[in-house]
Amino acid sequence: MTPSEYKTERQKRGTLKGVAALLGVHWVTLQKREAGASGWPISREAELAMLSLRVPKKTGVPRKPNR
């Protein structure tokens, strides 16, 4: 998984701090992975952990029916 793909998947699931808390890591760890910083590779384990998190359903404001 590329850093860009990792970031996209994280954004689907929430904020850096929120997702980091769910994964049990510091938010800076996610930030460095997303930036592709050397020394912060995205392991298969990190990829699977991210993908295992539920993607919240979008809840919008209900629209009024057309009359």
Buried (B, 14 or more C-beta within 10 A) or exposed (E): BEBEEBBEBBEEBBEBEEBBEBBEBEBEBBBBBBEBEEEBEBEEEBBEBBEEBEEEEEEEEEEEEEE
